[in-house]
Each structure stands twice: as C-alpha cells, then as structure tokens.
Amino acid sequence: MMGAGMPVEKSLDFWPSAKRLAARLGPERGLVVAVLLLTVGSVTFSVVGPKILGNATNLIFEGVIGKQLPAGMTQQQAEAAARASGNDGFANLLSGMTIVPGQGIDFTELARVLLFVLALYALSSLCMYGQAYILNGVVQRTALRLRRDIEDKLHRLPLSYFDRVPRGELLSRVTNDIDNIQQTMQQTMSQLLTSLLTLVGVLGMMLWISPVLALVALVSVPLSIVVTAVVAKRSQPLFIEQWAQTGHLNGHIEEVYTGHALVKVFGHQREAEETFRERNEALYQASAGAQFLSGIIMPAIQFIGNLNYVFIAVIGGLRVASGAMTLGDVQAFIQYSRQFSQPLTQVASMSNLLQSGVASAERVFELLDAEEQSPDPTAPQVVHEPQGRVAFEDVSFRYDPETPLIDDLSLVAAPGQSVAIVGPTGAGKTTLVNLVMRFYEIDSGRITLDGVDIASMTRDDLRGEIGMVLQDTWLFGGTIRENIAYGRPGATEEEIQAAARATYVDRFVRALPDGYDTVIDDEGSNLSTGERQLITIARAFLAAPSLLILDEATSSVDTRTEVLVQKAMSALRSDRTSFVIAHRLSTIRDADLILVMEDGRIVEQGTHDELLQRRGEYYALYNAQFVGALEDEDLSPARL
C-alpha cells in the first residue's frame, strides 16, 4: 500500500493507450489464452479448497458430538430427546448436522477429504507455476518486439526529429520507459488477473454458503476504499515533496562533487555542508510524514477486517447454534472473508503501477507514431562511376516555413576540388552539408552527385559515396583496429594499417602497450582529443569516399596537434571532392574554392588570396582573427 501515495507520471489518455499496449500481445494470443485458462484453474482449485476443508471440520465436529450420544438411536431420536429434556439449543445444533449416534470421527473419510484438498492446492500451485512461466515468456518476447520496433523506427526518423527531441529524453523512452512497461506487464498481468478472478470466485462462494454473511462481509469493502482514498490523498503531497527534496539533495551532491576543486579553492566547504544539512533535513521531514501517513492504511484496513471478522464469527456462531449453518461452513466463510480483502488491497496497490506503465507506453507510442522521413524511390538511380562532382541548382530550404534560410542557392564543386565554407554562426554552413547528406529534404531545386539527382538515389547509396569527419569525435567501445575498420567492414589488416599510417594514427598507436588492440572506452577518455580525431579521419580514409565532408574537424585540438590533423586531412582530401566547414581560417588557406555564407546566401566565393584582395566579408573575418580583433570591437569593462 506504500504505492498508494507515490507520485507517478500519469497517462494523459489511459484507456486507448492501455488497449494499444494490450494489442501488442496479439502475436502471443494463443499463449495468453493458455495463461487465462491456467489462472482460472489455479483460482478455482484455490477457492474451492476452504469449502472442502469445511467438510473436514464437519467430520471432526460431528464425530465428537456423535461419540457423546448413545449408540443405537437415530439422529432424529437424539433431537427429539434433547427437545424433550428442554435443551432446544442442542437440538437445533443437531438439526444442522449429519451424525451417527455412538460413532466417533471417521478417520478414513477425513483422510480422503484432506488428501483431496492437498491435491487441489497442489494443482493450483502447478497451474500458477505454468501461468507464471508462460507469462514471463510472453512479456519478454513482447518487450523484445517493442525494442526491435523502436530500433527500426529510429533508423526511419529524419534528423529533424533528433534535433527537436533532447537526447536524454529519447534515451529514456528507448530504455527506461520500455523497462517500465515490461516490469508493469510482468507484475500486474498475473496479479491483476489472479486478484479479479479470486474476487469473483470468493464472492460467489460466500454467496453460496450464506448470503446473509456475504452482505456483512461486503460492508467492509466501501469502508476500506474510503479509508484508503482519504489517507492516500493526504500522503500524496508528502510523497511528492519527498521526491522533490530527493532531487534537490541529489542535485546539490552532484554539483558539489563535480566542482569539488572549485569548492576547495574558493573556501565554500562550510556553505556546501550547511546546504546539504538543510536539504537533508527537509528530505527527512517529508519522508517521515509520507511514510507515517501511508503506513496508517494497512493497520486501518486490518482493523476494519478484524471488526468484520468479529461480526462474521458472532453471526456465524449464532447461525450454527440455530442449525442454519454447519461449523465447517462458518470456518470456510471466515477464510473466504480473509481472502476477499486481499484482492481489493492488491488491485488498489497496483493502480499507480498500472498508471505509470501506461504513461510509459504513451511515450513509446508517441515515438513510434512520429513522422518518418520520406521513403526511398522504388526505382532508384545509382552513380556508376563516382567522380565527386556536386551541384546545387536553385536550392531553397527552411527549417521553419516562416523563417527564410537558403533561397535559390546555386554552386558547383568540381571533382577533386576542395571547397571551404566559412561564415558567422547561423549562416547555414552545416545546413548546406546536411542537405548534401539528405539529412533534410530541400524545399525546391535539386542537388546532383555526378549528374544524378540525390533525391532519386537511396539514402544508403548516397551516403555510401560520402565520408564525414565531425567536430565531435564519435568512438565506440572496442579496439582501435575495430574503430578504424568501422569505415569499411571487411577491410584487411594491411588496409587498416595503411589508412592509419596515412593519417598519422600509426605514430601514437605503436607507442601503446597493446597497439591496435588497445581497447577504447565508450567516451574515448583514454586517448587525447587529437588522437581521437585522427582515428575518425583514418576511419573516413579507409572508407575511400568520392565526396568528403569535414565539419570543424580541428576546432577542439591544440595548435601542435592541429598540424598533424591538417596533414591527415590533406592526405584524406587528396584526389577527392571535399567540403570543409571551418571557423579557423588558417585551416582553409589552401582550399581551391572558399564560399563565404551569410543568412543562407553565398555572398562571396574565390580563393584565399582573391577574397583578401576584394576586402569584403572574408577580409573582415580574416582580420577579426589575425589582425587585432580587439581593436575592432569595443570590449571595455563598461561595455561588457
């Protein structure tokens, strides 16, 4: 019942999402039916058990009473004798029993009844085990298919989706939300089904044994619900406060840990300790209040259950004394009354878990329903003899239809030509190469690769002709050899090492203890920034693309390493068309063509020397970096 007060992310549209989640079980419908039948069998065997045990109690009680009566008389004679002696209560008790005067407990019949009950409970356990085993497989395979669908969906989503959705949010949907769905289905499907069937079965047995006592037992149901709702309503704000204070405390600890050196340098240890003390105390107060209030629920329900037990025992005893019920039926009814409250408690405790699981399902379905990139053409064209000629013909593109970006842009990159793209932030430099890669679809015009419209090619064929080196190096957990070979699966050891030598990777790899077998962690933290960048260049070199895109590949390395990276990129650009995006203008002096972009337009183009002679935008950018940028800007303290 602790879950009754815990805050969860509630679903916005519970039932449609719940139905859709249930529909994911469609491929397992045969096994789901088997689970249902096994659950019905388990609950049936379990529910019938107390009634049969009641017969065992009757055998014992009737044997004890029969032993005390004179042998040779009938039960009717014994009743008449009791009434004649004025003992009407005992006579009424005898009227509700089946006895043989003078005969004691029939142990043979008692053993048969007990063995039968034992068999029922064994069958119930076997059915429950089979149900749990099958259900576990059903849930695991459903989660497997869901993860597979998500993986396939991610490959069909346009880059704009990943720009719009934060990485952490996307990862949470792919991992945490699917895990939550799996856990919810695992915990609730069996328990919810068992609880509901048990509730129906127990209620049916109670009504069969005694409708009067069943009405008495049902009085406790609304009372328990009211108590649970009232306490949960009061405890929920405290649980919310508890989790909020937990977040504040964790945030403070992470902040202080991350900036431990700065805290020491500026002497803020005492302030940090005081903040920790205050937030820890706030968390303690919220947690204590929440736990205390939510802890009231179970004792309150148990108290109501005990009162109900007393009423049933008293009324049942009176009915046994009057001969309206047998002692075994009262005993069975008391057991059923205990079982009746358990499913209600279990269903109440699962409500938050169900809500949380369906909320996660909504988030996953939102990802699965996201608009996909346009499909590849059914009859795609291919570039038979790649040369690397790229042409933009009156290309227009906007991220937002209301915000102009690129309009009627035309340019040609000849085969083997090195084209540098420069300009201020937001000018459209990266957008330009993203359009070449078809990460985004253009609004009008066309882009051709060796005369073939890239929109008529499959994305795999297009990107197979393009190599890319980004500012942010991406290496996966594995050896240096595997990271280089990622550029061309199936490359030989000689080809891998040749690419490494051409891009100066071999120089530092030879100095490592394990050489090319050195394992890189997911972040590449055991290599320097420059070494990681050189590996990505070697990867692109091995792929041998006809078109190369370098996006700020040297912006995060030091000057000395930049020289090596520049040499590696020169080797990489040799004999292939390349687009180079750079803020450091020193890295693109030798480019065959420099494009200066501003507001999505090419405002200047030419070689380095030609653009300097024009004294235009490129000249201003160059001077800003190399000829006293501080003289051109008012950076006084008052201005700042």
C-alpha positions as CSV (number, residue, x, y, z in Angstrom):
1,M,0.0,0.0,0.0
2,M,3.0,2.3,0.0
3,G,2.5,2.8,-3.7
4,A,-0.9,4.5,-3.0
5,G,0.9,7.7,-2.2
6,M,3.8,7.6,-4.5
7,P,3.8,10.2,-7.3
8,V,3.8,8.8,-10.8
9,E,3.7,10.2,-14.3
10,K,0.0,9.7,-15.1
11,S,-1.1,8.9,-18.6
12,L,-3.0,11.5,-20.5
13,D,-5.3,9.1,-22.2
14,F,-5.3,5.9,-20.2
15,W,-7.7,3.5,-21.9
16,P,-6.7,4.0,-25.6
17,S,-3.0,3.5,-24.6
18,A,-3.9,0.5,-22.4
19,K,-5.8,-1.1,-25.3
20,R,-2.9,-0.4,-27.7
21,L,-0.5,-1.9,-25.2
22,A,-2.7,-5.0,-24.8
23,A,-2.8,-5.2,-28.6
24,R,1.0,-5.7,-28.6
25,L,0.2,-9.1,-27.1
26,G,-1.5,-10.1,-30.4
27,P,1.2,-12.4,-31.7
28,E,1.1,-14.3,-28.3
29,R,-2.7,-14.6,-28.2
30,G,-2.6,-18.4,-28.0
31,L,-0.3,-18.3,-25.0
32,V,-2.3,-15.5,-23.5
33,V,-5.4,-17.8,-23.6
34,A,-3.3,-20.5,-22.0
35,V,-2.3,-18.1,-19.3
36,L,-6.0,-17.2,-18.7
37,L,-7.1,-20.8,-18.5
38,L,-4.3,-21.7,-16.1
39,T,-5.2,-18.7,-14.0
40,V,-8.8,-19.8,-13.9
41,G,-7.8,-23.3,-13.0
42,S,-5.4,-22.1,-10.2
43,V,-8.0,-19.7,-8.7
44,T,-10.8,-22.3,-9.0
45,F,-8.8,-25.0,-7.2
46,S,-7.6,-22.5,-4.6
47,V,-11.1,-21.1,-3.9
48,V,-12.8,-24.5,-3.6
49,G,-10.2,-25.6,-1.0
50,P,-11.7,-23.8,2.1
51,K,-15.1,-25.2,1.3
52,I,-13.7,-28.8,1.2
53,L,-11.7,-28.1,4.4
54,G,-15.0,-27.1,6.0
55,N,-16.3,-30.6,5.3
56,A,-13.2,-31.9,7.2
57,T,-14.1,-29.7,10.2
58,N,-17.7,-31.0,10.0
59,L,-16.4,-34.6,10.1
60,I,-14.4,-33.9,13.2
61,F,-17.1,-31.9,15.0
62,E,-19.9,-34.4,14.1
63,G,-17.7,-37.3,15.2
64,V,-17.1,-35.7,18.6
65,I,-20.8,-35.0,19.1
66,G,-21.9,-38.4,17.8
67,K,-19.5,-40.1,20.2
68,Q,-21.2,-38.5,23.1
69,L,-24.7,-39.8,22.1
70,P,-26.0,-43.3,23.0
71,A,-25.4,-45.9,20.3
72,G,-28.4,-47.5,18.6
73,M,-30.6,-44.4,18.3
74,T,-31.1,-42.3,15.2
75,Q,-30.3,-38.7,14.8
76,Q,-34.0,-37.8,14.8
77,Q,-34.4,-39.6,18.1
78,A,-31.5,-37.8,19.6
79,E,-33.0,-34.4,18.5
80,A,-36.4,-35.4,20.0
81,A,-34.8,-36.5,23.3
82,A,-32.9,-33.2,23.5
83,R,-36.1,-31.2,23.0
84,A,-38.0,-33.3,25.5
85,S,-35.3,-32.5,28.1
86,G,-35.7,-28.8,27.3
87,N,-32.4,-28.5,25.5
88,D,-33.7,-26.8,22.4
89,G,-30.3,-25.2,21.6
90,F,-28.6,-28.6,21.4
91,A,-31.5,-30.0,19.3
92,N,-31.2,-27.1,16.9
93,L,-27.4,-27.7,16.7
94,L,-28.1,-31.4,15.9
95,S,-30.6,-30.5,13.2
96,G,-27.9,-28.8,11.1
97,M,-25.5,-31.8,11.3
98,T,-25.3,-35.4,9.9
99,I,-24.3,-37.7,12.7
100,V,-24.4,-41.4,13.7
101,P,-25.0,-41.6,17.5
102,G,-22.3,-43.6,19.2
103,Q,-19.9,-43.4,16.3
104,G,-16.8,-41.2,16.6
105,I,-14.6,-39.5,14.0
106,D,-14.5,-41.3,10.6
107,F,-10.7,-41.0,10.1
108,T,-10.9,-42.8,6.7
109,E,-13.3,-40.2,5.3
110,L,-11.3,-37.4,7.0
111,A,-8.1,-38.6,5.4
112,R,-9.8,-38.8,2.0
113,V,-11.0,-35.2,2.3
114,L,-7.6,-33.9,3.4
115,L,-5.8,-35.7,0.6
116,F,-8.4,-34.3,-1.9
117,V,-7.7,-30.7,-0.5
118,L,-4.0,-31.3,-0.7
119,A,-4.4,-32.4,-4.4
120,L,-6.5,-29.3,-5.1
121,Y,-3.8,-27.0,-3.6
122,A,-1.0,-28.9,-5.5
123,L,-2.9,-28.5,-8.8
124,S,-3.5,-24.8,-8.0
125,S,0.3,-24.3,-7.5
126,L,1.1,-26.2,-10.7
127,C,-1.3,-24.1,-12.7
128,M,0.1,-20.9,-11.1
129,Y,3.7,-22.1,-11.9
130,G,2.7,-22.8,-15.5
131,Q,0.9,-19.5,-15.8
132,A,4.0,-17.6,-14.5
133,Y,6.4,-19.5,-16.7
134,I,4.3,-18.9,-19.9
135,L,3.5,-15.3,-19.0
136,N,7.2,-14.5,-18.4
137,G,8.0,-15.6,-21.9
138,V,5.0,-13.7,-23.3
139,V,6.2,-10.4,-21.6
140,Q,9.8,-10.9,-22.5
141,R,9.0,-11.5,-26.2
142,T,6.6,-8.6,-26.3
143,A,9.3,-6.3,-24.9
144,L,11.8,-7.8,-27.4
145,R,9.4,-6.9,-30.3
146,L,8.8,-3.4,-28.9
147,R,12.6,-2.7,-28.6
148,R,13.0,-4.1,-32.2
149,D,10.3,-1.8,-33.5
150,I,11.8,1.2,-31.7
151,E,15.2,0.3,-33.2
152,D,13.7,0.1,-36.7
153,K,11.8,3.3,-36.1
154,L,14.9,5.2,-35.1
155,H,16.5,4.4,-38.5
156,R,13.5,5.8,-40.3
157,L,13.2,9.1,-38.4
158,P,14.5,12.2,-40.0
159,L,17.4,14.2,-38.5
160,S,14.9,16.9,-37.6
161,Y,13.3,14.7,-35.0
162,F,16.6,14.2,-33.2
163,D,17.2,18.0,-33.4
164,R,13.8,18.5,-31.8
165,V,13.9,15.9,-29.1
166,P,16.6,16.0,-26.4
167,R,19.0,13.1,-26.4
168,G,18.3,12.2,-22.8
169,E,14.5,12.2,-23.4
170,L,14.9,9.9,-26.4
171,L,17.2,7.5,-24.5
172,S,14.8,7.5,-21.6
173,R,12.0,6.3,-23.9
174,V,14.1,3.7,-25.5
175,T,15.5,2.3,-22.2
176,N,13.7,3.4,-19.0
177,D,10.2,3.5,-20.5
178,I,10.4,0.1,-22.1
179,D,11.8,-1.4,-19.0
180,N,8.9,0.2,-17.0
181,I,6.4,-1.3,-19.5
182,Q,8.0,-4.7,-19.2
183,Q,8.1,-4.5,-15.4
184,T,4.4,-3.3,-15.2
185,M,3.2,-6.1,-17.5
186,Q,5.2,-8.7,-15.6
187,Q,3.9,-7.6,-12.2
188,T,0.4,-6.6,-13.0
189,M,-0.9,-9.0,-15.6
190,S,-0.6,-12.1,-13.4
191,Q,-1.5,-10.4,-10.2
192,L,-4.4,-8.3,-11.6
193,L,-5.9,-11.4,-13.4
194,T,-5.5,-13.5,-10.3
195,S,-6.9,-10.9,-8.0
196,L,-10.0,-10.2,-10.1
197,L,-10.8,-13.9,-10.6
198,T,-10.2,-14.6,-6.9
199,L,-12.5,-11.7,-6.0
200,V,-15.3,-13.1,-8.2
201,G,-14.7,-16.7,-7.1
202,V,-14.6,-15.9,-3.3
203,L,-17.7,-13.7,-3.6
204,G,-19.5,-16.5,-5.4
205,M,-18.6,-19.0,-2.7
206,M,-19.6,-16.6,0.1
207,L,-23.0,-16.0,-1.5
208,W,-23.4,-19.8,-2.0
209,I,-22.5,-20.6,1.6
210,S,-24.5,-17.7,3.3
211,P,-26.0,-14.7,1.5
212,V,-26.5,-13.1,5.0
213,L,-22.9,-13.3,6.0
214,A,-21.9,-12.2,2.5
215,L,-23.8,-9.0,2.9
216,V,-22.0,-8.5,6.3
217,A,-18.6,-9.0,4.6
218,L,-19.4,-6.6,1.8
219,V,-20.0,-3.8,4.2
220,S,-16.2,-3.6,4.8
221,V,-15.4,-3.0,1.1
222,P,-16.6,0.6,0.7
223,L,-15.3,1.4,4.2
224,S,-11.8,0.2,3.2
225,I,-11.9,2.1,0.0
226,V,-12.9,5.3,1.7
227,V,-10.1,5.0,4.3
228,T,-7.5,4.2,1.6
229,A,-8.6,7.2,-0.5
230,V,-8.6,9.6,2.4
231,V,-5.2,8.6,3.7
232,A,-3.7,8.4,0.2
233,K,-5.0,11.9,-0.6
234,R,-3.2,13.3,2.4
235,S,0.0,11.4,1.9
236,Q,0.4,12.0,-1.8
237,P,1.6,15.7,-1.4
238,L,4.1,14.5,1.1
239,F,5.4,11.8,-1.3
240,I,5.7,14.5,-4.0
241,E,7.6,16.7,-1.6
242,Q,9.8,13.7,-0.7
243,W,10.8,13.1,-4.3
244,A,11.3,16.8,-4.9
245,Q,13.6,17.1,-1.9
246,T,15.4,13.9,-3.1
247,G,16.0,15.6,-6.4
248,H,17.3,18.8,-4.7
249,L,19.6,16.8,-2.5
250,N,21.0,14.7,-5.4
251,G,21.5,17.8,-7.5
252,H,23.4,19.5,-4.7
253,I,25.6,16.4,-4.1
254,E,26.3,16.1,-7.9
255,E,27.1,19.8,-8.2
256,V,29.5,19.8,-5.2
257,Y,31.2,16.6,-6.3
258,T,31.7,17.8,-9.9
259,G,33.0,21.1,-8.8
260,H,34.9,19.8,-5.8
261,A,38.1,21.5,-6.7
262,L,36.4,24.9,-7.1
263,V,34.6,24.5,-3.7
264,K,38.0,23.9,-2.1
265,V,39.7,26.8,-3.9
266,F,37.1,29.3,-3.0
267,G,36.7,28.0,0.5
268,H,33.0,27.2,0.3
269,Q,33.1,23.8,2.1
270,R,31.1,25.2,5.1
271,E,28.4,26.7,2.9
272,A,28.2,23.4,1.0
273,E,27.9,21.4,4.2
274,E,25.2,23.8,5.5
275,T,23.2,23.5,2.3
276,F,23.5,19.7,2.5
277,R,22.3,19.7,6.1
278,E,19.3,21.8,5.3
279,R,18.2,19.8,2.3
280,N,18.9,16.5,4.1
281,E,16.7,17.7,7.0
282,A,13.9,18.7,4.5
283,L,14.1,15.3,2.9
284,Y,13.9,13.6,6.4
285,Q,10.8,15.6,7.4
286,A,9.0,15.0,4.1
287,S,9.9,11.3,4.1
288,A,8.9,10.7,7.7
289,G,5.5,12.4,7.2
290,A,4.8,10.5,4.0
291,Q,5.8,7.1,5.4
292,F,3.8,7.7,8.6
293,L,0.6,8.6,6.8
294,S,0.9,5.9,4.2
295,G,1.7,3.4,7.0
296,I,-1.7,4.1,8.5
297,I,-3.5,2.5,5.6
298,M,-2.6,-1.1,6.3
299,P,-3.4,-1.1,10.0
300,A,-6.7,0.7,9.3
301,I,-7.7,-1.9,6.8
302,Q,-6.6,-4.7,9.1
303,F,-8.7,-3.1,11.9
304,I,-11.8,-2.9,9.6
305,G,-11.1,-6.5,8.6
306,N,-10.8,-7.6,12.3
307,L,-14.1,-5.9,13.1
308,N,-15.6,-7.7,10.1
309,Y,-14.1,-11.0,11.3
310,V,-15.8,-10.4,14.8
311,F,-19.2,-9.8,13.2
312,I,-18.9,-12.8,11.0
313,A,-17.8,-15.0,13.8
314,V,-20.6,-13.9,16.1
315,I,-23.3,-14.1,13.5
316,G,-21.9,-17.4,12.2
317,G,-21.8,-18.8,15.7
318,L,-25.5,-17.9,16.2
319,R,-26.5,-19.5,12.9
320,V,-24.5,-22.7,13.8
321,A,-26.3,-22.8,17.1
322,S,-29.7,-22.4,15.4
323,G,-28.8,-25.1,12.9
324,A,-28.9,-22.8,9.9
325,M,-25.2,-23.4,9.1
326,T,-22.6,-26.0,9.9
327,L,-19.5,-25.2,11.8
328,G,-17.4,-26.1,8.7
329,D,-19.3,-23.6,6.6
330,V,-18.6,-20.9,9.1
331,Q,-14.9,-21.8,9.2
332,A,-14.8,-21.7,5.4
333,F,-16.6,-18.4,5.3
334,I,-14.2,-16.8,7.7
335,Q,-11.3,-18.0,5.4
336,Y,-13.1,-16.5,2.4
337,S,-13.7,-13.2,4.2
338,R,-9.9,-13.0,4.8
339,Q,-9.2,-13.8,1.1
340,F,-11.9,-11.3,0.0
341,S,-10.0,-8.3,1.3
342,Q,-6.6,-9.3,-0.2
343,P,-7.5,-8.9,-3.9
344,L,-9.0,-5.5,-3.2
345,T,-5.8,-4.4,-1.5
346,Q,-3.7,-5.8,-4.3
347,V,-5.7,-4.1,-7.0
348,A,-5.5,-0.8,-5.1
349,S,-1.8,-1.1,-4.7
350,M,-1.4,-1.8,-8.5
351,S,-3.2,1.3,-9.6
352,N,-0.2,3.6,-9.6
353,L,2.0,0.9,-11.2
354,L,-0.6,0.5,-14.0
355,Q,-0.8,4.3,-14.4
356,S,3.0,4.6,-14.6
357,G,3.3,1.7,-17.1
358,V,0.6,3.1,-19.4
359,A,2.2,6.5,-19.2
360,S,5.5,5.0,-20.4
361,A,3.6,3.2,-23.1
362,E,2.2,6.5,-24.3
363,R,5.7,8.0,-24.5
364,V,6.9,4.9,-26.5
365,F,3.8,5.0,-28.8
366,E,4.5,8.7,-29.4
367,L,7.9,7.8,-30.7
368,L,6.5,5.0,-32.8
369,D,3.9,7.4,-34.3
370,A,6.5,10.1,-35.1
371,E,6.5,11.3,-38.7
372,E,9.1,9.3,-40.7
373,Q,11.5,10.5,-43.4
374,S,10.2,10.2,-47.0
375,P,10.7,6.7,-48.4
376,D,13.4,5.9,-50.8
377,P,12.4,5.8,-54.5
378,T,11.1,2.4,-55.8
379,A,13.4,2.6,-58.8
380,P,16.5,4.3,-57.5
381,Q,19.3,5.6,-59.7
382,V,22.9,5.0,-58.9
383,V,26.2,6.6,-59.7
384,H,28.1,4.1,-61.8
385,E,31.5,5.9,-62.0
386,P,31.8,8.2,-58.9
387,Q,33.8,11.4,-59.6
388,G,32.6,13.6,-56.8
389,R,31.0,16.4,-58.8
390,V,28.4,18.1,-56.6
391,A,26.0,20.7,-58.0
392,F,23.4,22.9,-56.2
393,E,20.7,24.1,-58.6
394,D,18.4,26.8,-57.3
395,V,18.2,25.1,-53.9
396,S,15.8,26.6,-51.3
397,F,15.4,25.2,-47.8
398,R,13.9,26.4,-44.5
399,Y,13.7,24.7,-41.1
400,D,10.7,26.9,-40.3
401,P,8.4,27.9,-43.2
402,E,8.1,31.4,-41.7
403,T,11.9,31.9,-41.3
404,P,14.0,32.4,-44.5
405,L,17.3,30.5,-44.6
406,I,18.5,29.3,-48.0
407,D,16.9,30.7,-51.1
408,D,17.8,29.9,-54.8
409,L,21.4,28.8,-54.0
410,S,23.5,27.5,-56.9
411,L,27.1,26.3,-56.8
412,V,29.3,23.6,-58.3
413,A,32.1,21.6,-56.7
414,A,34.2,20.1,-59.4
415,P,35.7,16.6,-58.9
416,G,38.7,16.6,-56.7
417,Q,38.1,20.2,-55.7
418,S,38.5,21.3,-52.0
419,V,35.6,23.7,-51.1
420,A,35.7,25.6,-47.8
421,I,32.6,27.1,-46.3
422,V,33.0,29.9,-43.8
423,G,30.8,32.5,-42.2
424,P,29.3,33.6,-38.9
425,T,27.3,31.2,-36.7
426,G,23.9,30.6,-38.1
427,A,24.9,31.4,-41.7
428,G,23.8,28.0,-42.9
429,K,27.2,26.3,-43.3
430,T,26.3,23.0,-41.6
431,T,22.8,23.1,-43.2
432,L,24.5,23.1,-46.6
433,V,26.3,19.8,-46.0
434,N,23.3,18.3,-44.2
435,L,21.4,18.8,-47.4
436,V,24.1,17.0,-49.4
437,M,23.8,14.1,-47.0
438,R,19.9,14.2,-47.2
439,F,19.6,14.6,-43.5
440,Y,17.0,17.2,-44.5
441,E,14.9,17.3,-47.7
442,I,15.1,20.5,-49.8
443,D,12.0,22.6,-50.4
444,S,12.8,23.3,-54.1
445,G,15.6,23.0,-56.7
446,R,17.8,20.0,-56.7
447,I,21.2,18.7,-55.7
448,T,23.1,16.3,-58.0
449,L,26.1,14.0,-57.4
450,D,27.9,13.3,-60.7
451,G,24.8,14.3,-62.6
452,V,22.4,12.1,-60.6
453,D,19.7,13.8,-58.5
454,I,20.3,12.7,-54.9
455,A,16.6,12.6,-54.3
456,S,16.4,9.8,-56.9
457,M,19.0,7.7,-55.0
458,T,18.5,5.6,-51.9
459,R,20.0,7.2,-48.8
460,D,22.3,4.2,-48.3
461,D,23.7,4.5,-51.8
462,L,24.2,8.3,-51.4
463,R,25.8,8.1,-48.0
464,G,28.0,5.2,-49.2
465,E,29.7,7.7,-51.5
466,I,30.3,10.3,-48.7
467,G,32.8,10.3,-45.8
468,M,32.3,12.6,-42.9
469,V,34.6,13.9,-40.1
470,L,32.8,15.9,-37.4
471,Q,33.9,18.3,-34.7
472,D,32.6,15.9,-32.0
473,T,34.5,12.7,-32.4
474,W,32.5,9.5,-32.1
475,L,34.3,6.3,-31.0
476,F,32.6,3.2,-29.7
477,G,33.8,0.8,-27.0
478,G,36.2,-1.5,-28.8
479,T,39.8,-1.7,-30.1
480,I,41.5,1.0,-32.2
481,R,41.5,-1.5,-35.0
482,E,37.7,-2.0,-34.8
483,N,37.1,1.7,-34.7
484,I,39.1,2.3,-37.8
485,A,37.6,-0.7,-39.6
486,Y,34.1,0.8,-38.9
487,G,34.7,2.9,-42.1
488,R,34.8,-0.2,-44.3
489,P,33.7,-3.6,-42.8
490,G,35.8,-6.4,-44.1
491,A,38.9,-4.4,-44.6
492,T,42.2,-6.3,-44.3
493,E,44.8,-5.6,-41.7
494,E,47.1,-4.2,-44.3
495,E,44.4,-1.7,-45.4
496,I,43.7,-0.7,-41.9
497,Q,47.3,0.0,-41.1
498,A,47.8,1.8,-44.4
499,A,44.9,4.2,-43.5
500,A,46.4,4.6,-40.0
501,R,49.9,5.5,-41.5
502,A,48.4,7.9,-44.0
503,T,46.6,9.8,-41.2
504,Y,49.3,9.7,-38.6
505,V,47.4,7.3,-36.3
506,D,50.2,4.7,-36.6
507,R,52.6,7.1,-34.9
508,F,50.9,7.0,-31.5
509,V,49.4,3.6,-31.8
510,R,52.8,2.0,-31.9
511,A,53.7,3.6,-28.6
512,L,50.7,2.0,-26.8
513,P,51.3,-1.3,-25.0
514,D,48.6,-3.2,-26.9
515,G,49.0,-1.3,-30.2
516,Y,46.0,-1.6,-32.5
517,D,44.4,-4.0,-29.9
518,T,44.2,-1.2,-27.3
519,V,40.6,-1.0,-26.1
520,I,38.9,2.4,-26.2
521,D,36.1,3.0,-23.7
522,D,32.8,4.5,-24.9
523,E,33.9,8.1,-24.3
524,G,37.5,7.5,-25.7
525,S,38.8,9.0,-22.4
526,N,42.0,7.0,-22.6
527,L,43.0,8.9,-25.7
528,S,43.7,12.6,-26.2
529,T,41.3,14.8,-28.2
530,G,43.7,15.0,-31.1
531,E,44.3,11.2,-31.1
532,R,40.5,10.6,-31.2
533,Q,40.1,13.0,-34.1
534,L,42.9,11.3,-36.0
535,I,41.2,7.9,-35.6
536,T,38.0,9.3,-37.1
537,I,40.0,10.7,-40.0
538,A,41.6,7.3,-40.5
539,R,38.1,5.7,-40.5
540,A,37.0,8.1,-43.3
541,F,40.2,7.5,-45.2
542,L,39.6,3.7,-45.1
543,A,36.1,4.2,-46.4
544,A,37.6,5.8,-49.6
545,P,34.6,8.0,-50.4
546,S,34.3,10.1,-53.6
547,L,33.0,13.0,-51.5
548,L,34.3,14.2,-48.2
549,I,32.8,16.5,-45.6
550,L,34.9,17.9,-42.8
551,D,32.8,19.9,-40.2
552,E,35.0,21.8,-37.8
553,A,37.4,18.8,-37.5
554,T,40.2,20.8,-35.9
555,S,38.3,23.2,-33.7
556,S,38.8,21.2,-30.4
557,V,42.5,20.4,-30.7
558,D,45.6,22.3,-29.7
559,T,47.9,24.1,-32.2
560,R,50.5,21.4,-32.3
561,T,48.0,18.6,-32.8
562,E,46.2,20.8,-35.4
563,V,49.3,20.5,-37.6
564,L,49.0,16.7,-37.6
565,V,45.3,16.8,-38.1
566,Q,45.8,19.2,-41.0
567,K,48.3,16.9,-42.6
568,A,46.0,13.9,-42.1
569,M,43.1,15.8,-43.7
570,S,45.3,16.9,-46.6
571,A,46.0,13.2,-47.3
572,L,42.4,12.4,-46.9
573,R,41.3,15.1,-49.3
574,S,43.7,14.1,-52.0
575,D,42.0,13.2,-55.3
576,R,38.5,13.5,-53.9
577,T,36.0,16.3,-53.6
578,S,35.7,17.8,-50.2
579,F,33.6,20.3,-48.3
580,V,35.4,21.8,-45.3
581,I,33.5,23.9,-42.7
582,A,35.9,25.9,-40.6
583,H,36.0,28.8,-38.2
584,R,39.8,28.8,-38.1
585,L,40.5,30.4,-41.4
586,S,44.2,29.3,-41.1
587,T,43.0,25.7,-41.9
588,I,41.5,26.6,-45.3
589,R,44.1,28.8,-46.9
590,D,44.9,26.1,-49.5
591,A,41.3,25.4,-50.5
592,D,40.5,25.5,-54.2
593,L,37.3,27.4,-53.5
594,I,36.2,29.3,-50.5
595,L,32.4,30.1,-50.0
596,V,31.5,32.9,-47.6
597,M,28.0,32.4,-46.4
598,E,25.7,34.9,-44.6
599,D,22.0,34.4,-43.8
600,G,21.8,31.3,-46.0
601,R,23.3,33.0,-49.1
602,I,26.8,32.8,-50.7
603,V,27.9,36.4,-50.5
604,E,31.5,35.8,-51.8
605,Q,33.5,33.0,-53.4
606,G,37.0,32.6,-54.6
607,T,40.5,31.5,-53.4
608,H,42.1,32.8,-50.2
609,D,44.2,35.4,-52.0
610,E,41.3,36.5,-54.2
611,L,39.0,37.1,-51.3
612,L,41.6,39.0,-49.4
613,Q,42.1,41.3,-52.3
614,R,38.4,42.1,-52.6
615,R,38.4,43.4,-49.0
616,G,34.8,42.1,-48.4
617,E,33.3,39.8,-45.8
618,Y,36.1,37.3,-45.9
619,Y,38.6,40.0,-45.4
620,A,36.7,41.2,-42.4
621,L,36.5,37.7,-40.9
622,Y,40.2,37.1,-41.6
623,N,41.2,40.4,-39.9
624,A,39.0,39.6,-36.9
625,Q,41.1,36.5,-36.3
626,F,44.6,37.6,-37.2
627,V,44.9,41.3,-37.3
628,G,44.0,42.5,-33.8
629,A,40.4,41.7,-33.3
630,L,40.3,43.6,-30.0
631,E,41.0,46.9,-31.9
632,D,37.8,46.4,-34.0
633,E,35.5,45.8,-31.1
634,D,34.6,47.8,-28.0
635,L,35.3,45.3,-25.3
636,S,35.8,47.7,-22.4
637,P,34.5,46.7,-18.9
638,A,31.8,49.3,-19.1
639,R,30.6,47.9,-22.5
640,L,30.7,44.3,-21.2
